Amino acid sequence: MVEVYDKGQIVIPKYIRDMLHLVPGTQLNARVEARKIILEPADDYFEEFERLTSHPAHSDQETEKRIEIAKKKMLAGWGRVP
């Protein structure tokens, strides 16, 4: 359960952010379906993440490095990182 704050803000629980690899600056598409609010990461987020993680990594460190590269590329593309 999440709470709606004064400005209409909510906090997405950490376990969900971790599952979807959501980081500060991630853009979400929002829509309403049958009295439900649906939040989905923008398509380009998943495309970039899947591209960088589609080939097996040789180590956990390599996997983490690929994820960090994907995050930086996406955030830079959205004008969030200089």
PLY file of the C-alpha trace (Angstrom):
ply
format ascii 1.0
element vertex 82
property float x
property float y
property float z
element edge 81
property int vertex1
property int vertex2
end_header
0.00 0.00 0.00
1.25 3.48 -0.81
0.06 6.88 0.37
-0.72 9.86 -1.86
0.97 13.02 -0.55
-0.11 16.67 -0.83
1.26 17.22 -4.33
-0.11 13.90 -5.62
3.24 12.18 -5.12
3.61 8.52 -4.17
6.61 6.40 -3.24
7.11 3.23 -5.27
8.23 0.53 -2.79
11.94 -0.30 -2.97
11.41 -3.96 -3.85
9.42 -2.89 -6.94
12.04 -0.28 -7.92
14.71 -2.96 -7.57
12.76 -5.54 -9.59
12.27 -3.08 -12.46
15.69 -1.43 -12.10
14.07 1.98 -11.63
16.55 4.72 -10.74
16.05 8.44 -10.02
15.17 10.10 -13.30
13.49 7.05 -14.84
10.51 8.24 -16.85
7.22 6.39 -16.45
4.16 6.42 -18.65
0.95 6.78 -16.61
-2.58 5.84 -17.60
-5.89 4.79 -16.08
-7.55 1.44 -16.83
-10.78 0.44 -15.15
-10.15 2.53 -12.01
-6.51 1.39 -11.83
-3.46 3.59 -12.23
-0.91 1.89 -14.49
2.71 3.09 -14.38
5.11 1.68 -16.96
8.75 2.53 -17.63
9.19 4.23 -21.00
9.97 1.73 -23.79
13.47 3.05 -24.44
14.44 2.24 -20.85
13.78 -1.48 -21.27
15.20 -1.62 -24.78
18.53 -0.20 -23.61
18.59 -2.40 -20.50
17.81 -5.55 -22.50
20.40 -4.69 -25.15
23.17 -4.33 -22.58
22.17 -7.44 -20.64
21.22 -9.75 -23.54
24.65 -11.41 -23.74
25.84 -13.42 -20.74
28.26 -11.55 -18.52
31.39 -13.30 -17.30
30.96 -12.03 -13.75
28.61 -10.24 -11.38
30.88 -7.21 -11.63
30.47 -7.15 -15.42
26.70 -7.39 -15.05
26.67 -4.48 -12.59
28.90 -2.46 -14.90
26.52 -3.06 -17.82
23.55 -1.97 -15.70
25.34 1.22 -14.63
26.23 2.02 -18.24
22.58 1.53 -19.26
21.38 3.81 -16.45
23.85 6.56 -17.37
22.99 6.38 -21.08
19.27 6.58 -20.39
19.56 9.42 -17.89
21.88 11.34 -20.22
19.38 10.88 -23.03
16.67 12.41 -20.85
18.81 15.42 -19.97
19.28 14.37 -16.35
23.05 13.82 -16.44
25.48 16.43 -17.83
0 1
1 2
2 3
3 4
4 5
5 6
6 7
7 8
8 9
9 10
10 11
11 12
12 13
13 14
14 15
15 16
16 17
17 18
18 19
19 20
20 21
21 22
22 23
23 24
24 25
25 26
26 27
27 28
28 29
29 30
30 31
31 32
32 33
33 34
34 35
35 36
36 37
37 38
38 39
39 40
40 41
41 42
42 43
43 44
44 45
45 46
46 47
47 48
48 49
49 50
50 51
51 52
52 53
53 54
54 55
55 56
56 57
57 58
58 59
59 60
60 61
61 62
62 63
63 64
64 65
65 66
66 67
67 68
68 69
69 70
70 71
71 72
72 73
73 74
74 75
75 76
76 77
77 78
78 79
79 80
80 81
